[in-house]
Amino acid sequence: MKRSATGAPLVLLLIEDNAVHAEMVMRSFEQHKVSNIIKHVEDDQAGN
């Protein structure tokens, strides 16, 4: 898991309005052993 300069785990923000695409991205992260916290929102307004 990647960590910030302070040692805190990095949180990845996935902004994707298509549920199928979001699931594909999440699976890819899992397959590539990305263990960071991943937050998924459906639009950029929710990501702010």
C-alpha positions in Angstrom: 0.0 0.0 0.0 1.3 3.4 -0.9 1.5 5.9 1.9 1.6 9.7 2.1 4.5 11.6 3.4 2.9 11.5 6.9 2.6 7.7 6.7 -1.1 7.7 6.3 -2.5 5.3 3.6 -3.4 7.0 0.3 -7.1 7.0 -0.6 -7.9 6.7 -4.3 -11.0 8.5 -5.5 -12.7 6.8 -8.4 -15.3 9.0 -10.1 -17.3 6.9 -12.6 -21.0 7.2 -13.4 -21.2 3.8 -15.1 -21.5 1.0 -12.6 -20.1 -1.6 -15.0 -17.0 0.5 -15.7 -16.5 1.2 -12.0 -16.6 -2.6 -11.3 -14.1 -3.2 -14.0 -11.7 -0.7 -12.5 -12.2 -2.1 -9.0 -11.5 -5.6 -10.3 -8.3 -4.4 -12.1 -7.1 -2.8 -8.8 -7.7 -6.1 -7.0 -5.9 -8.2 -9.8 -2.9 -5.8 -9.6 -2.8 -6.1 -5.8 -3.6 -2.4 -5.2 -4.4 -2.4 -1.5 -5.1 1.3 -1.0 -8.5 2.5 0.2 -10.7 3.2 -2.9 -13.7 5.5 -2.6 -16.2 5.3 -5.5 -18.6 8.1 -6.4 -20.8 8.4 -9.4 -20.3 12.0 -10.3 -17.8 14.8 -9.9 -20.2 16.7 -7.6 -20.1 13.9 -5.1 -16.3 13.8 -5.3 -15.9 17.4 -4.1 
